[in-house]
Amino acid sequence: MNKDQSLLFNYIKTLIIGFIAALILYSTFWKAGTDIVHSILESSSLFIGVSIFLIIWNTINEIPDTNHILGFAILAVVIFDACHIYLFSILSSPIIQSQDLALKFWVLARLTEVIALYLMSLDISIIKVNRWTNLIVTTTFAVGISLALISYPKAISPFYTEYGFTWVHKAAETLIILLIIMSLLKVKKKIKNNIIIGNRHFCITLLIMVSAQTMFIIPTSYHSINCVYGHVLKIIYYYYLYKSVFVSYVKYPYKILEEKNNKLQEAYEQLEKSKQEEMRKENILMQQEKLALIGQMGAGIVHETRNYLSTIKGSCQLLETMAKEEYFVNYLKKINKSIDEIDNIISKFLYMSKPRETEFEEVSIYDLTQSIESLVISNSFMKKVDVVFEATKEERYLLCDESQINQVFLNLCKNALEAMEEVENPKLIIETGYNTNLNKIYIKVTDNGKGIPPEDIPKIGEAFYTTKKTGTGLGLYICKQIIKEHGGSIEINSKLGYGTSFTIWLPCLADEEEEEINDNYQ
């Protein structure tokens, strides 16, 4: 059901309920006590009108940008309706003149009402005045008009005679209906554009007002069922007017305030996150500075150690030439071999501690695969993991820095092993292959660890981004930069609870490029 259908359904439902209530009142109480039932019905509308005025009165300072003309117009209407109730209930002599004056106050109240509603529908900008000034002006105007009308009742043509309602009354009621319809057309456009949240209730108010005022054109006397129905509909449209005012002046501003509060809360939380992130990055940078200092100190210590190793190696070689017993020579050879191993480790450490440019060399896929396989076999940290190596035997060539590719591979393996720390049967699958269509080699590292949340995958490889408590967020960032420098790419596929796979793609040399490089070597 769309908005128009829902509005029409509520309108028809209200008319039916109002008619049933009017029928019950008319058949039971109206003829027996017209003045009492009339006073009760009108007092109900009066009570709702006062409530509308109080809502607007108490929210003027809280909602300064809203047009408050309706509230003070309703105050004038309440005064006119109070006069109408009083005059109708006393029925002083002559009765016809008393009823005529009561009816004039009724029309005056309705006319004031619809003019205010029409001005509201036009969204006319009215100069804001102090609410006490508005109160004094409105009260003075309403009381002054009331006193003038009571003092000079014949100044306006009769609305009611011994023959019933006059044509002047019907003309006034018709004018009121026309003003309501004009207001309704204005508000209908606002409902389509959703300009004001209370416009739907306001629109139903105007629709029921049309029906209510129509009821007072048809009858010829106060004792008609149409009059009862009109008064019941008046209570109903006052109720919807109250809902419109309550929504627009109380609920809607509160909702806006709540939305602003939520935005402020989100901004505060974002600010806190940014602050924590800045602190984390600052700590990482401090840690990096410490590591750099330790690295420099370590490089110096290792360099000095290497000098002592050279002395020890030279002494061993000298003893080896002088020794005659075979078992003694064997021990010296073992010492020499250990020294060579230590020297090899020191050479790698010094190589890593010094920054260098990427050195591209022509490497075959087979040689690169063999190099990666030897790293898997030789690294002791993989011994507790079930490692499956699926290597390609393709003989294609690519330009790369083999040591840097190995560094990327080892970093991925290290991350995979950390992801499988709590897995009962850790399994690492390393696959190398060649894609003919793309002319690219791929190295795929797959684990059965905890996996990566989908929202974190796009952030992988950003500088300083890490999910580890003690991580720096630089490992994968460096890997990404190395692969980018090689003209390749890294793909990440992960599923929480099942594992993650990192696939490195590197471009191979075209046949023409291989031939050109081979010619240069010859």
C-alpha positions, 0 to 999 in steps of 0.5 A: 500500500503506497502513501496515497492509498494509506492516507485514503484508507485512514480517512475512510476508516475515520469517517465510518467510525465517526458516523457510528459514534454520531449515530449512537449519540443521536439515537440515545442522548442528542434529542433528550439533552442537545445542549448537554451533549453539545457542550461535552463534544465541544469541550472535548475539542476545546481541551485538545485545542488547549493542549495544542497551544501548550505544546507550541507555547512550551517549544517556542524557544527550543524550536526557534526556526518554526512558524508558531502562528498555529499555536496562537491562532488556536488560542483565539479559536479556543476563546471563540469556541468557549463563547460558542459553548456558553451561548449555546448552553444558556439559550437566553431569551430570545432563543433564536437570537442566542443560537444565532450568536452562538453560531456566529462564534462557531463560524468565527472560530472555524474561519480563524482556524482555516486561515491559520492552517492555510498560512501554515501550508504556504510556509510564509515567513513571519517575523518572530516576536516574543511569545508574551507579546504574541499572547497579549496581542492574540488574547486582546484580539480574540476578547475584543472581537468577542465583546464587539460581537456580543455587543453588536450581534446584528452587525453581521447578517443572521446565520440562524432564524426560526426557519433554520440555517440561513444562506449567509451561514452556508456561504460562510461554511462554503468559504471555509471549505474552499480555504481548507481545500486550498490548504490541502492542495498545498500540503499534498505536494509536501507529502510527496516530497516528504518535506515535513514529517507531520504533514501526513497527520496535517493532511488527514486533519484537512480532509476530515475538516472538509467532511465536518464543515460539509455536515453543517451546510446540509442540515436546516436545524440544530436537531439534525444528525448531520450536526452531531456527525459534524461535532464528532468529526471536529473532535477527530480532526482536532485529535489529528491536528494534535498528532501533527503538532506533537510529531512536528514540535516534539518527536521530530526535533527529538529525532533530529537531536538523536541523529546529531548525537549519533553523528557526534558519537561516531565522530568521537569514536573515529577521533579516538580510533585515529588517536590510538592509530597515531599512537600505535604508529608512533610506537612502531616508529620508535620500535623501528628506530630501536631495531635500526640502532640494534641492527647497526650495533649488531653489524659492527659486532658481527664485523669484528667477530668475522675478524676473529674468525679469520684468525681462528681459521688461519690458525686451524689451517696452520695446525692442519699442515703441522698435525700428523695424527689423522684423528687430530686432522679430522677435528681441525677439518670439522672446526674449519667447516664450522667456521665456514658455516658461521662466516656464511651466516655472518655474510648473510646478516651483513648483506641484509643489514645494508640497503641495496638496489634491486639487481635483476637477473635472468632466472629460469622458473625451474631454478627459482622453484628449486631455490624456493624448495631448498628454502622450505627443506632447510628452514627448521621452523617448518619441521613441525608443519606438514609441508606439501610442495607442488613444483612446476618443471616449466622452462621459462625465464623471468627477470628478478632479484632471486634473493628478494623473491626468496625474502617475500616467500619466507615472509609469507611462510612465516605469516602462514605458520603464525596463523596455524599456531592453534591448529591441530594439524597444520598444513602448508601447501606451496605451489609453483606454476606457469600460466601460458595465456598470461605468460606469468609464473605464480607462487602460491602459499596456502595454509589451513589457519584461522583465516582473515576477516573479509573487511581486513583483506583490502587493508593487507599490505598497507604500511603499519597495518597489522592484526598482530599485537606485536607486529609492525605492519611492515612485512607484507608492505615490503613484500608488496613493494618488492613484487610491484617493483618486479611488475607482479601482483599479489592475490589474497583469498581467505575464509574465516576458520578455513585458511588463507592463500597468497598468490604471487604473480610474476611476468615471464620474458617473451620469446623475443626478449629471451633470444635478445638476452641470450645474444647479448651473452654470446 
